[in-house]
Amino acid sequence: MEQQEQAGDEVRRRVEESFARQGLMRHLGARLTHVGVGRVHIALDARPEVTQQHGYIHAGATSAIADTAGGYAALSVFPAGSEVLTVEYKLNLLAPAAGERIEAVGTVLRAGRTLTVCRVDVFAVQGGERKLVAAGQQTLIQLAGEA
C-alpha cells in the first residue's frame, strides 16, 4: 500500500493530541500508525476484549477505527483551529476481520469548505499479509474553533 506525504509537525501534533483525547480509541487499544496529508492509518491489535463470539474482531471495533481514521484524515487537511465531526458514514463488511491486527486507512477524496468526503478501508493483517475486510465512505463537517 502506498504511503502518502507525511504531515508536517503542526498537523501531526494536532492529530496526535486530538487522538489522545479519544476515550474509545484508548479503551480499544487503538493507535495511530501514520499521519499523512489527507491520509491517516489506525491499527488495532486482536485481543479477546475486541472480538465477537466467533473470535473475529468485532464489527463495532472495526467501524470505530474506520470512522476515526477518516475523521483524522479530514482534520489533517483542515486549517489550524478547526475541528471535525462525522456527518454520516457507510461501511461494507467484506470478510471476517481475522488476523493479528486490523488497520484502518482514511483517505480524503474531496475536501470542501464545509463538508469533506473520505474513503475508509480496513485491512486484516496476518503474518505480513493484508486482506481488505471493510470498505466505506464518510462525510465529515469542518467546525471552526476548538471543541
C-alpha positions, 0 to 999 in steps of 0.5 A: 500500500502506498504511503502518502506525504507525511504531515508536517509537525503542526498537523501531526501534533494536532492529530496526535493530541486530538487522538489522545483525547479519544476515550474509545480509541484508548479503551480499544487499544487503538493507535495511530500508525501514520499521519499523512496529508489527507491520509491517516492509518489506525491499527488495532491489535486482536485481543479477546476484549475486541472480538465477537463470539466467533473470535473475529474482531468485532464489527463495532471495533472495526467501524470505530477505527474506520470512522476515526481514521477518516475523521483524522484524515479530514482534520489533517487537511483542515486549517489550524483551529478547526475541528471535525465531526462525522456527518454520516458514514457507510461501511461494507463488511467484506470478510471476517476481520481475522488476523493479528491486527486490523488497520484502518486507512482514511483517505480524503477524496474531496475536501470542501469548505464545509463538508469533506468526503473520505474513503475508509478501508480496513485491512486484516493483517496476518503474518505480513499479509493484508486482506481488505475486510471493510470498505466505506465512505464518510462525510465529515463537517469542518467546525471552526474553533476548538471543541 
